[in-house]
């Protein structure tokens, strides 16, 4: 694995730009703490980026109206599953069941506040995934599979552009919401 100084500095700059844009709109404490550690250079590991991405997915897909009870349910699900994919499927099934039982509907995407929150979480998720790609070394040149590296680089650059666009759209929606 390459050291930080062996990587393309423009990749680190792109991740930094993505994280800073997401920080402006996504206020969740764990994301903010991870982002601060990444920006300061204290923790740029693949594992922390992956943990952050997983947390964002859970925060978005699994709203917590029941407080600690729902958090305990997630802990139980995590203990019974071995991979992130299994956990995600089990958590989604639990959410579906809860929505059916409570006869609740998912947030209306036409609701500008819900849309702004979705854009904020998606920008934070894309920023953490860009950091994950950076930490994994998948962007590094010299790979035996140049085509895969180029595809990863394109996905990475698209992700950075998406973060900035989603964060800007989120700010615009929130500004319009406060004007009303």
C-alpha positions, 0 to 999 in steps of 0.5 A: 500500500502506498504512503500518503506522500506517494499518492497523486496530490490532486486526488487528496485535494479532490477528496478534501474538496468533497469532504468540505462541501459535505461538511457544510450540509451534513451535520451528523456528529460522527460524520463531522468527527471523521471529516475533521480527522481526515482533513487534519490528516489524523485518519485517512484509513480505508476502514474509517471511510468505510465505517463512515459510509456505513453509518451514513447509509444507516442514518439515511435508510433507518430513521430513528423515531423510536430512540434507543429501542431502534438502535438496540435492534440494529445492534442485535441485527449486527450481531446476527450478520457477518457481512455489511451486505447481510446487515444491510439486507436485514436492516432494510427488511426490519425497516420495511416490516416496521413501516408496514406495521406502523402503516407509515409512509416513507418521507415524501420526496416532494417535501423540500426539507426531506429532499435537502436532507437526502441531498446532504446525506448523499453528499456525505456518503459520496465524500466518504466513498471518495475517501475510501477509494483514495485510501484503497489505492484503487486510483494509483497508477501502475496497476496491471489493469489499467482499464480498471484503474481508469474506470475507478478514476472516472467514478472517483472524479464523478463522485467528487463532482456529485458531492459538490452539486448535491451540497450546492442543491441542498444549500439552495433548497434550505435557503428557499425553505427559510425564505418561505 
